[in-house]
Amino acid sequence: MSLVEDLAQVEASLAGLLQELHTLRQRVAMLESQNEHLRARLYEREQRGGAEQLARLYGEGFHICPPQFARSRTDGQDCLFCLSFLERQRTEAPFGRGEAAVSSAEQAGGGEHR
């Protein structure tokens, strides 16, 4: 083989490698996008699940606010700290989820704010 033929073969190999690199970059971009979407869904599910758990505990008559966490609420009265904490959990949940957690807690507590 001559030097010109060798050079042509290297150029052809390089063109193939560049095409493969382009394809791999597209695949990586697609996978990164999919990964970001899945992470957002997982975060949403975790947040929603956490808020629902807190609402359930509050509905069962326990404090969920940090100063009194897991202590029984006396006479089933609403706690403004707990309700504020639930509201904050609802508003921090991504994609507007978590409204059910607060409404179920308010229903469980009679919906009264004292």
Sequence and secondary structure as in RCSB ss.txt:
>XXXX:A:sequence
MSLVEDLAQVEASLAGLLQELHTLRQRVAMLESQNEHLRARLYEREQRGGAEQLARLYGEGFHICPPQFARSRTD
GQDCLFCLSFLERQRTEAPFGRGEAAVSSAEQAGGGEHR
>XXXX:A:secstr
  HHHHHHHHHHHHHHHHHHHHHHHHHHHHHHHHHHHHHHHHHHHHHHHHHHHHHHHHHTTB  SGGGTT B GG
G   HHHHHHHHHHHHHSGGGTTHHHHHHHHHHTTT   
